[in-house]
Amino acid sequence: MKKLFIPFLILYVGVLNAQTINIKEKIEYIPGVYFKDIDQVFDQFTGTYRYQNGNQLFEIKFQKKVYVPIDGVLNCHIDMLVGGYKHFLDGLELHNGLAQTGTFPDPFFELACSEMIQIGPAPGCNECNVGESFVIGIINNPGGNASSTFYARKITHNGLPAIRILIHYSLKVSPENSPSPTNLYPLGEFIMVKVD
């Protein structure tokens, strides 16, 4: 019994001594550090947002995950924004993964995720304020065969809570001699109004 007590004591003391740092200050993962969303920026993005224009419907749903362990970095944890999306174009459902939001065993493999909060102005944003917080993340096709970077900032649109999201720079990954995958999410800039 004494042999089991000592490792648990060491682990407990290590957790108590873990340092908490504002996620905005994260440059790299550091053993024993908890990168916390101290300013609750991710909380502002939680919910479901919708963009609809003519024959296109795009929705994205975000949830906040706290104290997510980082594989390969001893006792390092981070707060994250995770999400799923659905996309309809010309009456065709390209993907509907809203119900999958927050269900992946590893949050880093969600259809959309962010572990980065930056201080603005955001890239390509003329109306952004200096010092404004925005989120940088990755959006993926199911199976991870195409990924793009997104930048999102919280806004008010026509008096309603919304986000302005820029999805750009697609990274295509496919087996040799097979066609490049088609993105199941749209690329471009969208104003998405909060629907729940």
Solvent accessible surface area in square Angstrom, and as a share of the most:
residue,aa,sasa,rsa
1,M,195,0.87
2,K,157,0.67
3,K,179,0.76
4,L,110,0.55
5,F,122,0.51
6,I,87,0.44
7,P,76,0.48
8,F,131,0.55
9,L,82,0.41
10,I,115,0.58
11,L,106,0.53
12,Y,130,0.49
13,V,68,0.39
14,G,30,0.29
15,V,68,0.39
16,L,116,0.58
17,N,110,0.57
18,A,27,0.21
19,Q,108,0.48
20,T,70,0.41
21,I,33,0.17
22,N,25,0.13
23,I,4,0.02
24,K,57,0.24
25,E,116,0.52
26,K,39,0.17
27,I,165,0.84
28,E,116,0.52
29,Y,71,0.27
30,I,72,0.37
31,P,85,0.54
32,G,20,0.19
33,V,5,0.03
34,Y,27,0.10
35,F,2,0.01
36,K,79,0.33
37,D,4,0.02
38,I,87,0.44
39,D,72,0.37
40,Q,107,0.48
41,V,5,0.03
42,F,0,0.00
43,D,65,0.33
44,Q,87,0.39
45,F,2,0.01
46,T,41,0.24
47,G,15,0.14
48,T,10,0.06
49,Y,0,0.00
50,R,93,0.34
51,Y,41,0.16
52,Q,120,0.53
53,N,92,0.47
54,G,74,0.71
55,N,89,0.46
56,Q,32,0.14
57,L,33,0.16
58,F,0,0.00
59,E,6,0.03
60,I,0,0.00
61,K,62,0.26
62,F,3,0.01
63,Q,64,0.29
64,K,54,0.23
65,K,57,0.24
66,V,93,0.53
67,Y,84,0.32
68,V,10,0.05
69,P,85,0.53
70,I,15,0.07
71,D,123,0.64
72,G,87,0.84
73,V,32,0.18
74,L,143,0.71
75,N,34,0.18
76,C,2,0.01
77,H,26,0.11
78,I,0,0.00
79,D,2,0.01
80,M,0,0.00
81,L,1,0.00
82,V,0,0.00
83,G,0,0.00
84,G,1,0.01
85,Y,0,0.00
86,K,39,0.16
87,H,5,0.02
88,F,54,0.23
89,L,66,0.33
90,D,100,0.52
91,G,78,0.75
92,L,115,0.57
93,E,94,0.42
94,L,52,0.26
95,H,29,0.13
96,N,76,0.39
97,G,1,0.01
98,L,29,0.14
99,A,97,0.75
100,Q,79,0.35
101,T,8,0.05
102,G,17,0.16
103,T,90,0.52
104,F,56,0.23
105,P,138,0.87
106,D,41,0.21
107,P,18,0.11
108,F,59,0.25
109,F,145,0.61
110,E,1,0.00
111,L,7,0.04
112,A,0,0.00
113,C,13,0.08
114,S,2,0.01
115,E,34,0.15
116,M,74,0.33
117,I,2,0.01
118,Q,63,0.28
119,I,89,0.45
120,G,10,0.09
121,P,73,0.46
122,A,10,0.08
123,P,64,0.40
124,G,76,0.73
125,C,19,0.11
126,N,154,0.79
127,E,92,0.41
128,C,16,0.10
129,N,97,0.50
130,V,137,0.79
131,G,44,0.42
132,E,36,0.16
133,S,29,0.18
134,F,10,0.04
135,V,0,0.00
136,I,30,0.15
137,G,5,0.05
138,I,64,0.33
139,I,0,0.00
140,N,21,0.11
141,N,4,0.02
142,P,50,0.31
143,G,87,0.84
144,G,41,0.40
145,N,61,0.32
146,A,0,0.00
147,S,21,0.14
148,S,1,0.01
149,T,27,0.16
150,F,0,0.00
151,Y,38,0.14
152,A,1,0.01
153,R,24,0.09
154,K,57,0.24
155,I,26,0.13
156,T,101,0.58
157,H,61,0.27
158,N,129,0.66
159,G,65,0.62
160,L,91,0.45
161,P,65,0.41
162,A,0,0.00
163,I,0,0.00
164,R,57,0.21
165,I,0,0.00
166,L,47,0.23
167,I,1,0.00
168,H,72,0.32
169,Y,139,0.53
170,S,33,0.21
171,L,80,0.40
172,K,95,0.40
173,V,95,0.55
174,S,43,0.28
175,P,103,0.65
176,E,161,0.72
177,N,155,0.80
178,S,46,0.30
179,P,118,0.74
180,S,76,0.49
181,P,20,0.12
182,T,108,0.63
183,N,19,0.10
184,L,45,0.22
185,Y,3,0.01
186,P,11,0.07
187,L,86,0.43
188,G,28,0.27
189,E,89,0.40
190,F,14,0.06
191,I,48,0.24
192,M,0,0.00
193,V,36,0.20
194,K,67,0.29
195,V,65,0.37
196,D,108,0.56
